Amino acid sequence: MTTATALTPPTHAFDPGRWLRNGHAMTVYVWTRRRAYALPKPVDRLFRVDPESHVMARCYWQAEPAACPTLLAIHGLEGSHTGHYMPGLAEQAWRRGWNALLLNQRNCGGTERLSPRLYHSGLTADPLAVIRELTGRDGLTRIGVVGYSLGGNLTLKLAGELGADGGAVRAVAAVSPTIDLDRCVRAIERKVNIAYQLNFMRQLRGRLRRMATAWPGQFDVEPLGRIWTIRQFDDVYTAPHHGFGDASNYYHQASAMRVADRVRLPALLIAAEDDPVVPVAQFRDEAIAGNAAVTVHIERHGGHCGFFSPAARGNDAYWAEAQAVEFLARAM
């Protein structure tokens, strides 16, 4: 059982250089920059998360998996195991001699046919089912979870629901996490963020159409032509699909903020003041700031899921990835 004691914060300050001291520039640059990774051939594995659904994880196993710590990485909204930070985290873990699992949330990463149900921002039952299989079937005893953006919300919510007895989960880290969903959706609705909103909506529409094809009769795509915002999409699809009623109730119920005061596992939150879509004010809430188990590290720059340092070499230039895995290592 882990006591409510925070681990030490990041080991060194983040340096964005001169030309990435803008949240939009950092966010876009990191998402469009090509990367190469030093990783072995992966194994894709299915995990049953409920009687009718599976999720898929891209796995990098050491020769004796049960003898090693394990990283479980969770991506953000409309992401997948291919998102640049996912194999980046895997490389950080692999170099330490850890296993690494890059978890696709249900329907993501080309897995629409694995579940007739949509994922949502607070669906912690899925990673919990994966963790239980890893401990029960594979004998893993040291697991650290890292989530980015929406995956960060899932990660912190999972920690809050586990409380003091995390079992094999030793620590968690969240980068640019959307722990107050309504506040983050309101941020993305600002005119200056219209490009992000349009990009997410393009992906959400595409995924729902693929789900309708994979599961005939399950989804009505007719309203999609009238839906232009994430809030509208959640009002029409996500919230009623999962029994939340409307988007407002969904955002409240699915936000990690609602259970953040229950976090007892060591937890690291990394955020940036210039993040265009995740206001840092949420991290000053008493549920976070007053929780001794949670270390909050807010950088002046870093954008959304960015934190690229041009002065560093290779994948070590992705500062938040290195800091998240280093934080987990102290608890493993």
C-alpha positions as CSV (number, residue, x, y, z in Angstrom):
1,M,0.0,0.0,0.0
2,T,1.4,3.4,-1.0
3,T,1.1,6.3,1.5
4,A,0.0,9.8,0.5
5,T,3.5,11.2,0.0
6,A,4.5,13.1,-3.2
7,L,7.7,12.2,-4.9
8,T,10.2,14.8,-5.9
9,P,9.4,17.1,-8.9
10,P,11.1,17.1,-12.3
11,T,14.8,16.8,-12.2
12,H,15.6,19.8,-14.4
13,A,13.9,22.8,-15.9
14,F,12.4,22.8,-19.3
15,D,14.0,25.0,-22.0
16,P,11.9,25.6,-25.1
17,G,14.5,27.8,-26.8
18,R,13.6,31.2,-28.3
19,W,11.3,30.2,-31.1
20,L,8.9,27.9,-29.3
21,R,7.9,30.3,-26.5
22,N,4.4,30.4,-27.9
23,G,1.8,27.8,-26.9
24,H,0.3,27.5,-30.4
25,A,3.7,27.2,-32.1
26,M,4.9,24.5,-29.6
27,T,1.6,22.5,-29.9
28,V,1.6,22.5,-33.7
29,Y,5.3,22.0,-34.1
30,V,5.5,18.9,-31.9
31,W,2.5,17.3,-33.6
32,T,3.9,17.8,-37.1
33,R,7.6,17.0,-36.3
34,R,8.8,13.7,-37.6
35,R,10.4,11.3,-35.1
36,A,12.4,8.1,-35.1
37,Y,12.3,5.6,-32.3
38,A,14.8,3.0,-31.1
39,L,12.3,0.2,-30.2
40,P,12.1,-3.5,-30.9
41,K,9.4,-5.1,-32.9
42,P,6.1,-4.8,-31.0
43,V,3.4,-7.3,-30.3
44,D,-0.2,-6.2,-30.6
45,R,-2.4,-7.7,-27.9
46,L,-6.2,-7.7,-27.3
47,F,-7.6,-7.3,-23.8
48,R,-11.3,-8.1,-23.0
49,V,-12.7,-5.1,-21.1
50,D,-16.3,-6.2,-21.0
51,P,-18.4,-9.1,-22.4
52,E,-18.7,-7.4,-25.8
53,S,-15.6,-5.3,-26.1
54,H,-11.8,-5.6,-26.5
55,V,-9.1,-2.9,-26.5
56,M,-5.8,-3.3,-28.2
57,A,-2.4,-2.4,-26.8
58,R,0.9,-2.2,-28.7
59,C,3.3,-4.0,-26.4
60,Y,7.1,-4.0,-26.0
61,W,8.1,-6.9,-23.7
62,Q,11.4,-7.5,-22.0
63,A,12.8,-11.1,-22.0
64,E,11.3,-11.7,-18.6
65,P,8.3,-9.4,-18.3
66,A,7.3,-10.3,-14.8
67,A,10.7,-9.3,-13.4
68,C,10.5,-5.8,-14.9
69,P,8.6,-2.6,-14.2
70,T,5.9,-1.8,-16.8
71,L,4.8,1.4,-18.3
72,L,1.1,1.7,-19.4
73,A,0.6,4.8,-21.7
74,I,-2.8,6.3,-22.5
75,H,-3.4,8.7,-25.4
76,G,-5.6,11.7,-25.7
77,L,-8.8,12.6,-27.6
78,E,-8.9,10.8,-31.0
79,G,-5.3,9.7,-30.5
80,S,-3.9,6.2,-30.7
81,H,-0.7,4.1,-30.0
82,T,0.9,6.0,-33.0
83,G,0.7,9.5,-31.4
84,H,4.2,10.8,-31.2
85,Y,4.5,10.8,-27.4
86,M,3.2,7.1,-27.1
87,P,6.3,5.4,-28.7
88,G,8.3,8.3,-27.2
89,L,7.3,7.1,-23.7
90,A,7.9,3.5,-24.7
91,E,11.4,4.3,-25.7
92,Q,12.1,6.1,-22.4
93,A,10.8,3.0,-20.6
94,W,12.5,0.4,-22.8
95,R,15.9,2.1,-22.2
96,R,15.4,1.5,-18.5
97,G,14.7,-2.2,-19.0
98,W,10.9,-1.9,-18.6
99,N,8.0,-3.3,-20.5
100,A,5.9,-0.7,-22.3
101,L,2.2,-1.0,-23.3
102,L,0.7,1.7,-25.5
103,L,-3.1,1.4,-24.9
104,N,-5.6,2.3,-27.6
105,Q,-8.8,3.5,-26.0
106,R,-11.8,1.6,-27.5
107,N,-12.5,2.4,-31.1
108,C,-9.1,4.2,-31.5
109,G,-6.2,3.2,-33.6
110,G,-8.3,1.3,-36.2
111,T,-10.1,-0.8,-33.6
112,E,-13.7,0.2,-34.3
113,R,-14.7,-3.5,-34.8
114,L,-13.5,-4.5,-31.4
115,S,-16.4,-2.8,-29.5
116,P,-19.9,-1.6,-30.3
117,R,-19.5,1.0,-27.5
118,L,-17.8,4.4,-27.8
119,Y,-15.0,5.5,-25.5
120,H,-15.4,8.5,-23.3
121,S,-13.2,10.8,-21.2
122,G,-13.7,9.1,-17.9
123,L,-13.9,5.4,-18.9
124,T,-11.4,4.1,-16.3
125,A,-13.0,0.7,-16.4
126,D,-11.0,-0.1,-19.6
127,P,-7.5,0.6,-18.3
128,L,-8.4,-1.0,-15.0
129,A,-9.4,-4.2,-16.8
130,V,-6.1,-4.2,-18.6
131,I,-4.2,-3.7,-15.4
132,R,-6.0,-6.6,-13.7
133,E,-5.2,-8.9,-16.6
134,L,-1.5,-7.8,-16.5
135,T,-1.3,-8.6,-12.8
136,G,-3.5,-11.7,-12.8
137,R,-2.4,-13.4,-16.0
138,D,1.1,-12.0,-16.6
139,G,2.2,-11.7,-13.0
140,L,3.3,-8.0,-13.3
141,T,3.8,-6.3,-9.9
142,R,5.1,-2.9,-10.7
143,I,3.1,-0.7,-13.1
144,G,3.3,3.0,-13.7
145,V,0.6,4.8,-15.8
146,V,1.2,7.9,-17.9
147,G,-1.6,9.7,-19.7
148,Y,-1.6,12.7,-22.0
149,S,-4.4,15.2,-22.4
150,L,-7.7,13.3,-22.1
151,G,-5.5,10.3,-21.2
152,G,-4.2,12.4,-18.4
153,N,-7.7,12.9,-17.1
154,L,-8.3,9.1,-17.2
155,T,-5.0,8.5,-15.4
156,L,-5.7,10.8,-12.5
157,K,-9.3,9.7,-12.3
158,L,-8.1,6.1,-12.1
159,A,-5.7,7.0,-9.3
160,G,-8.5,8.7,-7.4
161,E,-10.7,5.7,-7.8
162,L,-8.0,3.3,-6.6
163,G,-7.3,5.4,-3.6
164,A,-4.5,4.2,-1.3
165,D,-4.5,0.6,-2.5
166,G,-3.3,0.7,-6.0
167,G,-2.1,-2.9,-6.1
168,A,0.5,-3.2,-8.8
169,V,0.1,0.5,-9.8
170,R,2.9,2.3,-8.0
171,A,2.6,5.8,-9.4
172,V,1.0,7.9,-12.2
173,A,1.9,10.9,-14.3
174,A,-0.3,13.1,-16.4
175,V,0.9,15.6,-19.1
176,S,-1.4,18.5,-20.1
177,P,-4.4,16.6,-18.5
178,T,-8.0,17.8,-19.0
179,I,-9.0,17.1,-15.4
180,D,-11.9,19.7,-15.5
181,L,-13.5,18.7,-18.8
182,D,-16.1,21.6,-19.0
183,R,-13.4,24.2,-18.4
184,C,-11.2,22.6,-21.1
185,V,-14.1,22.4,-23.6
186,R,-14.9,26.0,-23.0
187,A,-11.2,26.8,-23.7
188,I,-11.2,25.0,-27.0
189,E,-14.4,26.9,-28.0
190,R,-12.6,30.2,-28.0
191,K,-12.2,31.7,-31.5
192,V,-8.4,31.6,-31.3
193,N,-8.7,27.8,-31.0
194,I,-11.0,27.1,-33.9
195,A,-8.3,25.1,-35.8
196,Y,-8.1,22.6,-32.9
197,Q,-11.9,22.4,-32.7
198,L,-12.2,21.8,-36.4
199,N,-9.5,19.2,-36.4
200,F,-11.0,17.2,-33.5
201,M,-14.4,17.4,-35.1
202,R,-13.1,16.0,-38.4
203,Q,-11.7,13.1,-36.5
204,L,-14.8,12.5,-34.4
205,R,-17.1,12.6,-37.4
206,G,-14.8,10.1,-39.2
207,R,-14.7,7.7,-36.3
208,L,-18.4,7.7,-35.8
209,R,-19.0,7.0,-39.5
210,R,-16.5,4.1,-39.2
211,M,-18.4,2.8,-36.1
212,A,-21.7,3.0,-38.0
213,T,-20.2,1.0,-40.8
214,A,-18.7,-1.6,-38.4
215,W,-21.9,-1.9,-36.3
216,P,-24.9,-1.4,-38.6
217,G,-27.9,0.0,-36.9
218,Q,-26.1,1.1,-33.8
219,F,-25.4,4.7,-34.7
220,D,-27.4,7.4,-36.5
221,V,-25.0,9.5,-38.5
222,E,-27.7,11.9,-39.8
223,P,-27.1,14.6,-37.1
224,L,-23.4,14.8,-37.9
225,G,-23.9,17.4,-40.6
226,R,-25.3,19.8,-38.0
227,I,-22.6,19.2,-35.4
228,W,-19.6,21.6,-35.4
229,T,-18.3,21.5,-31.8
230,I,-17.1,18.9,-29.4
231,R,-19.8,20.0,-26.9
232,Q,-22.5,19.4,-29.5
233,F,-21.0,16.0,-30.4
234,D,-21.0,15.0,-26.7
235,D,-24.6,16.2,-26.3
236,V,-25.8,14.2,-29.2
237,Y,-23.6,11.1,-29.0
238,T,-21.2,10.6,-26.1
239,A,-23.4,11.6,-23.2
240,P,-26.6,9.7,-24.1
241,H,-24.6,6.7,-25.4
242,H,-23.2,6.2,-21.9
243,G,-26.2,7.3,-19.9
244,F,-25.0,10.7,-18.8
245,G,-28.0,12.5,-20.4
246,D,-26.3,15.7,-21.6
247,A,-22.8,17.0,-22.1
248,S,-22.8,19.1,-18.9
249,N,-23.5,16.0,-16.7
250,Y,-21.0,14.0,-18.7
251,Y,-18.2,16.5,-18.1
252,H,-19.0,16.6,-14.4
253,Q,-19.1,12.8,-13.9
254,A,-16.1,12.0,-16.1
255,S,-13.7,14.7,-14.8
256,A,-10.8,13.6,-12.6
257,M,-11.3,16.7,-10.6
258,R,-14.3,15.1,-9.0
259,V,-12.1,12.4,-7.3
260,A,-8.8,14.2,-7.2
261,D,-8.9,14.6,-3.5
262,R,-8.9,10.8,-3.1
263,V,-5.6,10.3,-5.0
264,R,-3.1,8.5,-2.6
265,L,-0.7,7.1,-5.2
266,P,2.3,9.3,-6.0
267,A,1.0,11.5,-8.9
268,L,2.8,14.0,-11.1
269,L,0.9,16.6,-13.2
270,I,2.9,18.5,-15.8
271,A,1.2,21.5,-17.5
272,A,2.1,24.8,-19.3
273,E,0.8,28.3,-18.7
274,D,0.6,28.8,-22.5
275,D,-1.4,25.6,-23.2
276,P,-4.1,26.8,-25.6
277,V,-6.8,24.3,-24.4
278,V,-6.0,23.3,-20.8
279,P,-6.2,26.3,-18.5
280,V,-3.8,25.9,-15.6
281,A,-6.2,27.4,-13.1
282,Q,-7.7,24.0,-12.7
283,F,-4.5,22.7,-11.1
284,R,-4.8,25.3,-8.3
285,D,-8.0,23.8,-7.1
286,E,-7.8,22.7,-3.5
287,A,-8.5,19.0,-4.5
288,I,-5.2,19.1,-6.4
289,A,-3.1,21.8,-4.6
290,G,-4.1,20.5,-1.2
291,N,-3.3,16.8,-1.9
292,A,0.0,15.7,-0.5
293,A,0.2,12.8,-3.0
294,V,0.1,15.1,-6.0
295,T,3.1,17.0,-7.4
296,V,2.0,19.8,-9.7
297,H,4.7,21.2,-12.0
298,I,3.6,24.1,-14.2
299,E,6.1,25.4,-16.8
300,R,5.7,28.9,-18.3
301,H,6.0,27.4,-21.8
302,G,5.3,24.0,-23.3
303,G,2.0,24.3,-25.2
304,H,-0.4,21.4,-25.2
305,C,1.4,18.0,-25.0
306,G,4.5,19.8,-26.4
307,F,7.5,20.4,-24.1
308,F,10.0,20.1,-26.9
309,S,13.5,21.3,-26.0
310,P,15.6,22.1,-29.2
311,A,18.8,22.2,-27.2
312,A,18.5,18.5,-26.3
313,R,19.3,15.5,-28.6
314,G,17.1,12.9,-30.0
315,N,14.0,11.8,-28.1
316,D,15.5,13.3,-24.9
317,A,14.4,16.6,-26.4
318,Y,10.8,15.6,-25.4
319,W,11.2,16.8,-21.8
320,A,7.8,15.8,-20.4
321,E,8.2,12.2,-21.6
322,A,11.5,11.9,-19.8
323,Q,10.3,13.6,-16.6
324,A,7.1,11.4,-16.4
325,V,9.1,8.2,-16.7
326,E,11.7,9.4,-14.3
327,F,9.0,10.2,-11.8
328,L,7.5,6.7,-12.1
329,A,11.0,5.2,-11.7
330,R,11.3,6.6,-8.2
331,A,8.2,4.6,-7.2
332,M,9.1,1.4,-8.9
